[in-house]
Amino acid sequence: MVQSIQTLFITSKETPPLIFNTSKIEKSKNLVEQNRHLQQLKPLLKYITKTLGTKYRKTTTKQYTLLLLLMIKHLE
């Protein structure tokens, strides 16, 4: 990602115009959006795990996400 950003700013008379892979840029934008949604869900997941008991208090965001997905699957 950093390398592609650095190449964006390379402009020289000797080099031809750079062609960028827009699908990679779109994928990274999508990942950022997904992360943003996960961060918004974090307080809700903390509340849910707090009500479940003390054994879930030391969990990571990934574990919170997996727990939420399991709960959603269970409710379906």
DSSP file (Angstrom, degrees, kcal/mol; ACC not computed):
  #  RESIDUE AA STRUCTURE BP1 BP2  ACC     N-H-->O    O-->H-N    N-H-->O    O-->H-N    TCO  KAPPA ALPHA  PHI   PSI    X-CA   Y-CA   Z-CA
    1    1 A M     >        0   0    0      0, 0.0     4,-2.0     0, 0.0     5,-0.2   0.000 360.0 360.0 360.0 -47.8    0.0    0.0    0.0
    2    2 A V  H  >  +     0   0    0      1,-0.2     4,-2.5     2,-0.2     5,-0.2   0.901 360.0  52.9 -63.3 -40.6    2.7    2.4    1.0
    3    3 A Q  H  > S+     0   0    0      1,-0.2     4,-2.0     2,-0.2    -1,-0.2   0.905 108.8  48.8 -63.0 -41.4    4.7    1.6   -2.1
    4    4 A S  H  > S+     0   0    0      2,-0.2     4,-1.0     1,-0.2    -1,-0.2   0.863 110.9  50.9 -68.0 -34.4    1.7    2.3   -4.4
    5    5 A I  H  X S+     0   0    0     -4,-2.0     4,-0.7     1,-0.2     3,-0.4   0.907 109.4  51.2 -67.0 -40.7    1.1    5.6   -2.7
    6    6 A Q  H >< S+     0   0    0     -4,-2.5     3,-0.8     1,-0.2    -2,-0.2   0.887 107.2  52.8 -63.7 -38.2    4.8    6.5   -3.2
    7    7 A T  H >< S+     0   0    0     -4,-2.0     3,-1.0     1,-0.2    -1,-0.2   0.741  96.5  69.1 -71.8 -20.4    4.6    5.7   -6.9
    8    8 A L  H 3< S+     0   0    0     -4,-1.0    -1,-0.2    -3,-0.4    -2,-0.2   0.853 100.8  47.1 -61.4 -33.5    1.6    8.0   -7.3
    9    9 A F  T << S+     0   0    0     -3,-0.8     2,-0.9    -4,-0.7    -1,-0.2   0.387  83.1 108.1 -94.6   3.8    3.7   11.0   -6.7
   10   10 A I    <   +     0   0    0     -3,-1.0     2,-0.4    -4,-0.2     8,-0.2  -0.732  40.8 164.2 -83.6 111.5    6.5   10.0   -9.0
   11   11 A T        +     0   0    0     -2,-0.9     2,-0.3     6,-0.1     3,-0.0  -0.989   3.3 155.7-130.0 125.0    6.3   12.4  -12.0
   12   12 A S        -     0   0    0     -2,-0.4     3,-0.1     3,-0.2    -2,-0.0  -0.989  47.4-128.7-146.7 150.9    9.2   12.7  -14.4
   13   13 A K  S    S+     0   0    0     -2,-0.3    -1,-0.1     1,-0.2     0, 0.0   0.785 109.4  52.9 -70.4 -26.6    9.6   13.8  -18.0
   14   14 A E  S    S+     0   0    0      2,-0.1    -1,-0.2    -3,-0.0    -3,-0.0   0.791  97.8  73.5 -80.7 -28.0   11.6   10.6  -18.8
   15   15 A T  S    S-     0   0    0     -3,-0.1    -3,-0.2     1,-0.1     3,-0.1  -0.628  82.5-120.0 -91.5 144.9    9.1    8.1  -17.4
   16   16 A P        -     0   0    0      0, 0.0    -4,-0.1     0, 0.0    -1,-0.1  -0.318  50.0 -75.1 -70.8 163.9    5.8    7.2  -19.1
   17   17 A P        -     0   0    0      0, 0.0     2,-0.2     0, 0.0    -6,-0.1  -0.336  54.9-114.1 -61.2 141.4    2.6    7.8  -17.3
   18   18 A L        -     0   0    0     -8,-0.2     2,-0.5   -11,-0.1    -3,-0.0  -0.540  20.8-149.1 -81.3 141.7    1.9    5.3  -14.6
   19   19 A I        -     0   0    0     -2,-0.2     2,-0.3     2,-0.0    -1,-0.0  -0.951  15.7-154.9-111.5 127.6   -1.0    2.9  -14.8
   20   20 A F        -     0   0    0     -2,-0.5     2,-1.1   -12,-0.0     3,-0.1  -0.763  20.8-120.5-107.6 147.8   -2.5    1.8  -11.5
   21   21 A N    >>  -     0   0    0     -2,-0.3     4,-1.2     1,-0.2     3,-0.6  -0.736  27.2-171.4 -82.7 101.5   -4.4   -1.3  -10.6
   22   22 A T  H 3> S+     0   0    0     -2,-1.1     4,-2.5     1,-0.2     5,-0.2   0.754  78.0  66.6 -71.0 -23.0   -7.7    0.2   -9.5
   23   23 A S  H 3> S+     0   0    0      1,-0.2     4,-2.4     2,-0.2    -1,-0.2   0.892 100.4  50.0 -65.7 -36.9   -9.1   -3.1   -8.2
   24   24 A K  H <> S+     0   0    0     -3,-0.6     4,-2.2     2,-0.2    -1,-0.2   0.897 110.5  50.0 -65.6 -39.2   -6.4   -3.2   -5.5
   25   25 A I  H  X S+     0   0    0     -4,-1.2     4,-2.1     2,-0.2    -2,-0.2   0.920 111.6  48.3 -64.1 -43.0   -7.3    0.4   -4.5
   26   26 A E  H  X S+     0   0    0     -4,-2.5     4,-2.5     1,-0.2    -2,-0.2   0.895 109.7  52.7 -64.2 -40.3  -11.0   -0.6   -4.3
   27   27 A K  H  X S+     0   0    0     -4,-2.4     4,-2.3     1,-0.2    -1,-0.2   0.911 109.5  48.5 -62.0 -42.1  -10.2   -3.7   -2.3
   28   28 A S  H  X S+     0   0    0     -4,-2.2     4,-2.1     2,-0.2    -1,-0.2   0.885 110.6  51.2 -67.4 -36.5   -8.3   -1.6    0.2
   29   29 A K  H  X S+     0   0    0     -4,-2.1     4,-2.2     2,-0.2    -2,-0.2   0.909 110.0  50.4 -63.7 -41.0  -11.2    0.9    0.4
   30   30 A N  H  X S+     0   0    0     -4,-2.5     4,-2.6     1,-0.2    -2,-0.2   0.899 108.9  51.3 -63.5 -40.7  -13.6   -2.0    1.1
   31   31 A L  H  X S+     0   0    0     -4,-2.3     4,-2.4     2,-0.2    -1,-0.2   0.896 109.0  50.9 -63.5 -39.6  -11.3   -3.3    3.8
   32   32 A V  H  X S+     0   0    0     -4,-2.1     4,-2.2     2,-0.2    -1,-0.2   0.920 110.8  49.1 -63.2 -42.7  -11.3    0.1    5.5
   33   33 A E  H  X S+     0   0    0     -4,-2.2     4,-2.0     2,-0.2    -2,-0.2   0.916 110.5  50.2 -63.0 -43.3  -15.1    0.3    5.3
   34   34 A Q  H  X S+     0   0    0     -4,-2.6     4,-2.0     1,-0.2    -1,-0.2   0.907 110.5  50.2 -61.8 -41.4  -15.4   -3.2    6.8
   35   35 A N  H  X S+     0   0    0     -4,-2.4     4,-2.5     1,-0.2    -1,-0.2   0.894 106.8  54.9 -62.8 -39.8  -13.1   -2.2    9.6
   36   36 A R  H  X S+     0   0    0     -4,-2.2     4,-1.7     1,-0.2    -1,-0.2   0.910 108.1  48.8 -60.9 -42.5  -15.1    0.9   10.3
   37   37 A H  H  X S+     0   0    0     -4,-2.0     4,-1.5     1,-0.2    -1,-0.2   0.894 110.1  51.8 -64.6 -38.9  -18.2   -1.2   10.7
   38   38 A L  H  X S+     0   0    0     -4,-2.0     4,-1.0     1,-0.2    -2,-0.2   0.901 107.5  52.0 -63.9 -40.2  -16.4   -3.5   13.1
   39   39 A Q  H  < S+     0   0    0     -4,-2.5     3,-0.3     1,-0.2    -1,-0.2   0.856 107.9  52.2 -65.8 -33.5  -15.2   -0.6   15.2
   40   40 A Q  H  < S+     0   0    0     -4,-1.7     4,-0.4     1,-0.2    -1,-0.2   0.824 110.0  49.4 -69.8 -30.2  -18.8    0.6   15.5
   41   41 A L  H  X S+     0   0    0     -4,-1.5     4,-2.5     1,-0.2     3,-0.2   0.662  87.8  87.9 -80.7 -16.5  -20.0   -2.8   16.6
   42   42 A K  H  X S+     0   0    0     -4,-1.0     4,-2.5    -3,-0.3     5,-0.2   0.880  85.6  49.3 -56.6 -46.3  -17.3   -3.1   19.3
   43   43 A P  H  > S+     0   0    0      0, 0.0     4,-2.1     0, 0.0    -1,-0.2   0.908 112.7  48.8 -60.8 -39.2  -19.2   -1.4   22.1
   44   44 A L  H  > S+     0   0    0     -4,-0.4     4,-2.5    -3,-0.2    -2,-0.2   0.920 111.9  48.7 -63.7 -43.3  -22.3   -3.5   21.5
   45   45 A L  H  X S+     0   0    0     -4,-2.5     4,-2.8     1,-0.2     5,-0.2   0.874 109.0  52.9 -65.7 -36.5  -20.1   -6.7   21.5
   46   46 A K  H  X S+     0   0    0     -4,-2.5     4,-2.2    -5,-0.2    -1,-0.2   0.913 110.0  48.7 -63.8 -40.9  -18.5   -5.6   24.7
   47   47 A Y  H  X S+     0   0    0     -4,-2.1     4,-1.9     2,-0.2    -2,-0.2   0.930 112.1  48.8 -62.9 -44.9  -21.9   -5.2   26.3
   48   48 A I  H  X S+     0   0    0     -4,-2.5     4,-1.2     1,-0.2    -2,-0.2   0.934 113.8  45.2 -61.1 -46.9  -23.0   -8.6   25.0
   49   49 A T  H  X S+     0   0    0     -4,-2.8     4,-1.4     1,-0.2     7,-0.3   0.833 108.8  57.3 -69.4 -30.1  -19.9  -10.4   26.3
   50   50 A K  H  < S+     0   0    0     -4,-2.2    -1,-0.2     1,-0.2    -2,-0.2   0.891 107.4  48.1 -65.3 -38.0  -20.1   -8.6   29.6
   51   51 A T  H  < S+     0   0    0     -4,-1.9    -1,-0.2     1,-0.2    -2,-0.2   0.756 106.6  58.4 -73.8 -23.0  -23.6  -10.0   30.1
   52   52 A L  H  < S-     0   0    0     -4,-1.2     2,-0.2     1,-0.3    -1,-0.2   0.825 118.7 -87.4 -75.7 -30.9  -22.4  -13.5   29.2
   53   53 A G    ><  -     0   0    0     -4,-1.4     3,-0.9    -3,-0.1    -1,-0.3  -0.805  38.9 -70.8 143.7 174.3  -19.8  -13.6   31.9
   54   54 A T  G >  S+     0   0    0     -2,-0.2     3,-1.4     1,-0.2     4,-0.3   0.708 111.1  73.5 -75.7 -20.4  -16.3  -12.8   33.0
   55   55 A K  G 3  S+     0   0    0      1,-0.3     3,-0.2     2,-0.1    -1,-0.2   0.701  96.9  51.2 -70.0 -15.8  -14.5  -15.4   30.8
   56   56 A Y  G <  S+     0   0    0     -3,-0.9     3,-0.3    -7,-0.3    -1,-0.3   0.410  82.9  92.0 -97.9   2.5  -15.2  -13.3   27.7
   57   57 A R  S <  S+     0   0    0     -3,-1.4     2,-1.2     1,-0.2    -1,-0.2   0.824  78.2  58.8 -70.9 -30.7  -13.8  -10.0   28.9
   58   58 A K  S    S+     0   0    0     -4,-0.3     2,-0.3    -3,-0.2    -1,-0.2  -0.548  80.9 128.9 -98.4  70.1  -10.3  -10.5   27.6
   59   59 A T        -     0   0    0     -2,-1.2     2,-0.1    -3,-0.3    -3,-0.0  -0.863  51.4-126.2-122.9 157.2  -11.1  -10.9   24.0
   60   60 A T     >  -     0   0    0     -2,-0.3     4,-2.4     1,-0.1     5,-0.2  -0.422  33.7-101.0 -93.8 172.2   -9.8   -9.2   20.8
   61   61 A T  H  > S+     0   0    0      1,-0.2     4,-2.5     2,-0.2     5,-0.2   0.881 123.9  53.8 -60.3 -38.8  -11.8   -7.5   18.1
   62   62 A K  H  > S+     0   0    0      1,-0.2     4,-2.4     2,-0.2    -1,-0.2   0.910 109.4  47.6 -63.5 -41.4  -11.5  -10.6   15.9
   63   63 A Q  H  > S+     0   0    0      2,-0.2     4,-2.5     1,-0.2    -2,-0.2   0.890 110.3  52.5 -67.1 -38.3  -12.9  -12.7   18.7
   64   64 A Y  H  X S+     0   0    0     -4,-2.4     4,-2.6     2,-0.2    -2,-0.2   0.924 109.8  49.6 -60.0 -43.5  -15.7  -10.2   19.2
   65   65 A T  H  X S+     0   0    0     -4,-2.5     4,-2.6     1,-0.2    -2,-0.2   0.925 111.2  47.9 -62.7 -45.2  -16.5  -10.4   15.5
   66   66 A L  H  X S+     0   0    0     -4,-2.4     4,-2.3     1,-0.2    -1,-0.2   0.895 111.5  51.2 -62.4 -39.6  -16.6  -14.2   15.5
   67   67 A L  H  X S+     0   0    0     -4,-2.5     4,-2.2     2,-0.2    -2,-0.2   0.916 110.2  48.7 -63.7 -43.2  -18.8  -14.2   18.6
   68   68 A L  H  X S+     0   0    0     -4,-2.6     4,-2.6     2,-0.2    -2,-0.2   0.919 110.6  51.0 -62.9 -43.4  -21.2  -11.7   16.9
   69   69 A L  H  X S+     0   0    0     -4,-2.6     4,-2.5     1,-0.2    -1,-0.2   0.897 109.8  50.4 -61.9 -39.7  -21.3  -13.9   13.8
   70   70 A L  H  X S+     0   0    0     -4,-2.3     4,-2.1     2,-0.2    -1,-0.2   0.907 110.9  49.0 -63.2 -41.2  -22.1  -17.0   15.9
   71   71 A M  H  X S+     0   0    0     -4,-2.2     4,-1.8     2,-0.2    -2,-0.2   0.903 111.3  49.3 -65.8 -40.4  -24.9  -15.1   17.6
   72   72 A I  H  X S+     0   0    0     -4,-2.6     4,-1.3     2,-0.2    -2,-0.2   0.928 111.1  49.4 -64.1 -44.6  -26.3  -14.0   14.3
   73   73 A K  H  < S+     0   0    0     -4,-2.5     3,-0.2     1,-0.2    -1,-0.2   0.885 110.2  52.0 -60.4 -38.6  -26.2  -17.5   12.9
   74   74 A H  H  < S+     0   0    0     -4,-2.1    -1,-0.2     1,-0.2    -2,-0.2   0.854 109.2  49.8 -66.7 -34.8  -27.9  -18.8   16.0
   75   75 A L  H  <        0   0    0     -4,-1.8    -1,-0.2     1,-0.2    -2,-0.2   0.726 360.0 360.0 -77.4 -21.5  -30.7  -16.2   15.7
   76   76 A E     <        0   0    0     -4,-1.3    -1,-0.2    -3,-0.2    -2,-0.1   0.499 360.0 360.0 -69.1 360.0  -31.4  -17.0   12.0
